[in-house]
Amino acid sequence: MRTTITLDDTLFERAVAITGDHNASSMLTKALEMVVASESKKRLIRSSGKAPEFIIPGRDSRATDPILVAEDENPYNSDKS
């Protein structure tokens, strides 16, 4: 999509200094990705009380078998039946 926008020069220069990226298009894309990620996280946090039975597994409960895929019925079950 093409559009014409006005950016705050000081803010843009600060972003360039932090990222090293001088391309306005890629900088804006990164900014939009960050907004989407941030707002998605906020939505998830707000909805967490609506499913009290939902438990976020801790890092220690990750599967150690790299062969497992999302379609596995129970990838965290130690006996593969």
C-alpha positions in Angstrom: 0.0 0.0 0.0 1.3 3.4 -0.8 0.5 6.5 1.2 1.9 9.9 2.1 2.5 10.5 5.8 4.2 13.1 7.9 6.7 11.8 10.5 8.1 13.6 13.4 11.8 14.2 12.3 13.2 13.9 15.9 11.3 10.7 16.6 12.4 9.2 13.3 16.0 10.1 13.9 15.8 8.5 17.4 14.4 5.3 15.9 17.2 5.4 13.2 19.8 5.8 16.0 18.4 2.8 17.9 17.9 0.4 14.9 20.4 1.7 12.4 17.6 1.4 9.7 17.4 4.6 7.6 14.5 3.3 5.4 11.2 5.0 6.4 9.1 2.3 4.9 10.8 -0.5 6.8 10.8 1.6 10.0 7.0 2.2 9.7 6.5 -1.5 9.0 8.4 -2.4 12.2 6.4 0.2 14.2 3.1 -1.3 12.9 4.3 -4.8 13.8 5.1 -3.6 17.3 1.7 -2.0 17.7 0.0 -5.2 16.6 2.1 -7.3 19.0 1.5 -4.9 21.9 -2.2 -4.6 21.4 -2.6 -8.4 20.8 -0.8 -9.0 24.1 -3.1 -6.5 25.9 -6.2 -8.3 24.4 -4.9 -11.6 25.6 -4.3 -10.3 29.1 -7.8 -8.7 29.2 -9.4 -12.0 28.1 -7.5 -14.2 30.6 -10.2 -13.8 33.2 -12.8 -15.1 30.8 -11.4 -18.7 30.7 -10.3 -19.4 34.3 -9.6 -23.0 33.5 -7.0 -22.0 30.9 -3.5 -22.5 32.3 -0.4 -21.1 30.5 2.2 -23.9 30.7 5.5 -22.9 32.2 8.8 -23.0 30.3 9.8 -26.3 32.0 6.8 -28.1 30.4 8.0 -27.7 26.8 8.3 -30.9 24.8 11.9 -32.0 24.4 11.2 -34.1 21.3 11.8 -31.9 18.2 9.8 -34.3 16.0 6.5 -33.4 17.7 4.1 -31.3 15.6 1.0 -29.4 16.4 -1.2 -32.2 15.1 0.0 -34.6 17.7 -2.9 -35.5 20.0 -1.0 -35.0 23.2 2.5 -33.8 22.6 3.3 -33.4 26.3 2.2 -36.9 27.3 5.4 -38.9 28.1 4.0 -42.3 27.1 3.4 -42.0 23.4 0.2 -44.0 23.0 
